[in-house]
Amino acid sequence: MKKFYTAVAIVAMAFTVQAQEALNVNGDLEAWTDGTESPEGWFFTPTQLGEGLVSRVEGDAAEGGNVSVKAIAGRQDISMDDIAIEAGETYTVTFWYKTETAVFRFWGQWRNEEGAMSVTDDPFQISTYIEDSASEWTQMSITSTAPEIAITLRPSFRNYNRGSELYIDNVIIHLADPTSVKDNNIEGLSIYPNPATDMVNVVSNSLSNKDIVITDLLGKTVLKANVSQSVNISALNAGVYMMQIKQDGKTATRKLIVK
């Protein structure tokens, strides 16, 4: 049976992934016909392809199609071409993976005109690994907000467990939620204090109540509330969380740090 996981952040999206416009190309790899060359929308080195460290596989090894990509050995990157993004917008990557023993993670490198950016506590650059013996295809979604002055996103999947096999297929990268675009966001939204310890205030130009959902960096919902302003977070452990706010039919997401 296929498994479905949502990791890191915005869980309730306004549309399904299928309804979103994919920003990446050939995420399902079905256009990959020559295993000696990188497929459109992806980038593999000649060494990876020539030595079989990254390879094209087809048939039962694919999810929902006929082709997927496999990475073996230690620290092999399954890399995609850079994607143009807009700073401040929120993006989601959804993908399918299958592995018996791999220790891996998705790595989304934000880049500006000077190259790679160093970002702290970013869901696309989470320090923990995915260690899941998933013999069946498993879906995962990860959401993050592009930092200031970022202009592109360089997505990749990194397999760290030497000798293991990691399969990736059907990758879709899209805007997380059309209702959260800055021009249609919650007007006057502010969260303070942040970092916070016991209470955090969520205010906006509207006086109506807000639906609050707080998730940890593994996508688990740790708190739900319907409030006019103050949210009691005293039960949360210290760490980084994502807070989704819905008010008057509009949605926004903010990073919350608990001390």
Sequence and secondary structure as in RCSB ss.txt:
>XXXX:A:sequence
MKKFYTAVAIVAMAFTVQAQEALNVNGDLEAWTDGTESPEGWFFTPTQLGEGLVSRVEGDAAEGGNVSVKAIAGR
QDISMDDIAIEAGETYTVTFWYKTETAVFRFWGQWRNEEGAMSVTDDPFQISTYIEDSASEWTQMSITSTAPEIA
ITLRPSFRNYNRGSELYIDNVIIHLADPTSVKDNNIEGLSIYPNPATDMVNVVSNSLSNKDIVITDLLGKTVLKA
NVSQSVNISALNAGVYMMQIKQDGKTATRKLIVK
>XXXX:A:secstr
  EE   SS    SS GGGS  SSS TT TT   TTS  TTEE  HHHHHTTSEEEEEGGGSSSSSEEEEE SSS
EEEEE  EE  TT EEEEEEEEEESS  EEEEEEEEETTEE   SS GGG SS B   EEEEEEEEEEEE  TT 
 EEEEEEEE STT  EEEEEEEEEES GGGSGGGS TT EEESSSBSSEEEEE S  S EEEEEE TTS EEEEE
EESSEEE TTS SEEEEEEEEETTEEEEEEEEE 
